[in-house]
Amino acid sequence: MALRHFLSSLALAASLASTQAQLTTSYTDEATGITFQQKSVANYSFGIALPVNPTTDFIGQLSANTLTGWAGVSFTGSMLNSLLLVAWPNNGDIVSSLRSATNYALPTIVDGPILQTIASSTNETGFSYTFLCKNCMSTDATVKSLNVSADTSIFGWAIATTSGPSAPSSPSSSIEQHDTFGLYAVDIANAKSAKFASWAALASNVTAPSNPSNGTLPTNGTTPYNGTVTTHNTTYDYIVVGGGASGIVTAQRLTETGKSVLLLERGGPSFYSTGGTLTVPWNDTTTVYEVPGMFMQLSAYPGNKGYCSDTAGMAGCILGGGTAVNGMAFIKPPSFDFENWPVGWRWSDGVSEAADRLYARNPGTIEPSSDGKYYDNAVYDVLSKFLARAGWKSVSTNEEPDEKFQIYSYPAMNIANGRRSGPVNQYLPLALSEPNFTLKLHTKVLRAIRTNSTITGVETETDSGARTIFNVKPNGKVILAAGSMSSPRILFNSGIGPADQIEVASKQTKSITLPPKEAWINSPVGFVRDHSIIGINFNVTAGMNILPATAFSNPGQTDIDFFAQAAGPLVGNPQMRLNTFTTITTSDGSKLVVQTHCYSTANNTISMMFLLTHGTQSTGRLTMTTDGNTVFSESPYLQSPTDKEALALAIDEMLTLSRRANSTLSYAGPVNDTGTAIVARTSPSPGTHMTGTTIIGTDDGSKNGTAV
């Protein structure tokens, strides 16, 4: 799910040209006389005013057409490590706060910057909030703010029109995920004014309330849940937790045994065939999740509630999990990916045969269009010739997954019959056809119920807060498949994991009944790896044209007709036009595989996302907060010198090729830039391809081993 996190700026920042159409314009507010550089979209607008020589303060105005939701601004275009403003109306007043996030979880209040109100108002449709932001342009590396050294700066906007804060009077209230968001370029040069000091003097000396608990709501400690917990009257041989890729496949395979299987998914339906109702405007029997060409719009699509709001990175909380919302990359693992797995789980131990069975049912494809043609193919046309000239080899990664040195390929994607494929299409219908299978949606598993090492069931919670216990039969099994960022939380809540995390679980805001302390099981839950990503951009020297974004967000009738035949541009993901793989050998002799996704968001520009994959040495730690969110307390991204060197060498390889005589590509950055410099100054993006948080193996973690 690379690059599809909240307010990721890479797609628009790939080229300044791609943001010019979304540049702010001048606007003078009648109520205050302040002239802003403002951007307005649909139900939202934000304006900014700066002094001639900006140092620490700026003036902002946030307006939104919502009385029940919230609106926000990212002053860098990103969610992570960025200063964020969130505001909402409450009984005629405006409640606001400045926040930041180090993980993709609820942002918390930041210390230092303060808000002073200049003007605020509400009407029958929404609110407006004008404020002085003091000490808001810190250069602190952990909380970045707007860049005033350039003439333009990328901002992000977000709005939730119907999902309001949980505690509307509290600036630190929890908020639900936005309905829509986007990015735009701010004209910093024209936001500066000699009148700034007189405008700033309009601000009240009363600051927005600070948060005494640093962004977390008051806790109830270990107070037990005081509602009614019912017990379901049916027991099952197997309870599978999580209706994502592993959960659906596991549940379906278990159903084949004839045993009774209950599959629990916290989210709602996704595809139309499962009851999904978020259909595209041009086809009332196809949801936005099913159209590959909608991927770039998916995370900001109005009404899309398919993402988790309590995980360390982007995850799917919907039937199908990540496979319903991700980029559909279908990258078969090389056999050597399994060389360090426990005995019994290596490629030669039967994993190869198991993979063949999966591929027979869900093969993936490098030819998504049924007519065999490739649409919007300019990126591939340019890059394939560029790479072939350098001696790189064209292969099908679907046919030769072990080829990992200087190769390129059409992207293999999880698409079938012109639509997103995966377990929702290929496995779930088989399970649903059997009488021994039960699926329950909108049912979040809080914890496993256990006595010492025996698990007897799970406690669940619905969207309304109602709790139910589902039990397994004697000798029945509970299988956690809630994902690498959610299964650990269930284990912590079940008294399994590092002692410090079970302590956090015992003090969280949600009432959870843990086993007695003497029954806690110490286990290395939370050790994690992920792919680190750095993106760079190239200009196409001879020019290159691509389809505009509207060809996918608002397709014409010709392409709609193509889609009905499982053909045309809508059956492919515009974020993947060509993939490369190569193996990098570092100075210490390590061998690491680096992959790229190559695509374009603007004419004459190609973006390359470099992903560090097999052999990565960086590790981190996933933990939990008292509000129940999982976070990375130790980042897994580019922590190892070897990883940094490998990624730098891979980038250098492409830079060198682009600097040859008569190259069709020219690097869009500084003339003498290097991979080492790029890696040093760039915060890596998460691949969100986590492994390791609940490691399998025979090395018992409760006895100081590594396996959970």
ABEGO torsion letter per residue (X at the ends): XBGABBGBAAAAAABAAAAAAABBBBBBBAAAGBBBBBBBBEABBBBBBBBABBAABBBBBBBBBBAABBBBBBAAGBABGBBBBBBBBBGGBBBBBBBBBABBBBBBBBBGBBBBBABBBBBAABBBBBBBBBGAABABAABBBBBAABABBBBBBBBBAABBBABAABAABBBBBBABBBBBBBBAAAABBAAAAAAAAABBABBBBBBAAGGBBBBAEABBBABBBBBBABBBABBBBEABAAAAAAAAAAAAAGBBBBBBBABBBBBAAAGBABBBAABAABBAAABAAAAAAAAABBGBAABBAABABBBBBBBGEAAAABAGBBBBBBAAAAAABBBGABAAAGAAAAAAAAAAABAEBABABAAGBBBGAAAAAAAAAAAAAAGBBBBBAAABAABABGBBBBBBBBBBGGBBBEAAAAAAAAAAABAABBBBBGBBBABBBBBEABBAEBBBBBAAGBBBBBBBBBGBBBBBAAEAAAAAAAAAAAGBEBAAAAAAAAABABBBBBBBAAABBBBBBGBBBBBBBBBBBBBBAAEBBBBBAAAAABBBAAAAAAAAAGBEAAABBAABABBBBBBBBBAAGBBBBBBBBBBBABBGBBBBBBBBBBGBABBBBBBBBAAGBBBBABBABGABAAAAAAAAAAAAAAAAAAABBGBABBBABBAABBAAAAAAABBBBBAGBBBGABBBEABBAAAGBABX
